[in-house]
Amino acid sequence: NLMAYGGLRSESFDNRNGDGVSFVKKDNLVAPRLGFSLNAKGDGTLKIYGNLGRYYIPVASNTNIRMNRGETFEQGLFTYTGVDPRTQAPTGLSAEIGTPQITGDGSLANPATIADTKLSPMNQDELILGFQQSLSKDWTFGMKGISRRINSGMDDYCSHIGFDNWAKDKGYANFDSSTMAQCILVNPGKDVTLMIDINNDGKLVESTVPAKYLGLSKYT
């Protein structure tokens, strides 16, 4: 009348850029599971059950693409005389003003600079309690409650303002945030440790930027 079970799951993630180089790799993440199912009346008409487990969540596919795409992006400025009434596209464009700005030349960011070097894998603990009652041969009634707690979240952060402010406060006068990856994988609400060309001399230095500079709330 009572079945109890346990399990242990080990997961590994290896996220690579377009050249096949890892930028986030986590091995042997252990996720335990416990559960039970009780035949409460002994005749199979009422089942009470529960499950408690930890679940790891890999980096989202669109985040991988956004952080590691070899994007060619050119931006130019023009004047125009009107707007197409159907498409809203500008008409009567002038010759380009000044030189185009190239913000993406198609090259991939250095994989060592893309993710927090002390990144905690995204995971949550989940508790489920419920019951199922037989009403007739063809009908059952049941209810369950689910409680989830996120222990650590991951997300991409696509701004350099906080890093500029941090470098200024630390006195790194030569720091140029354009040497950083466009987007960085972080644990929101936590300090960020990155490989940064802090002196703009081509040498990457592992640096920790306090969470207050990014202004991100904790992942919930």
Secondary structure, 3 states (H helix, E strand, C coil): CEEEEEEEEEEEEEEECCCCCEEEEEEEEEEEEEEEEEECCCCCCEEEEEEEEEEEECCCHHHHHHHHCCCEEEEEECCCCEECCCCCCEECCCCCEEEEEEEEECCCCCHHHCECCCCCCEEEEEEEEEEEEECCCCCEEEEEEEEEEEEECCEEECCCHHHHHHHHHHCCCCCCHHHCCCCEEECCCCCEEEEECCCCCCCCEEEEECHHHHCCCCCC
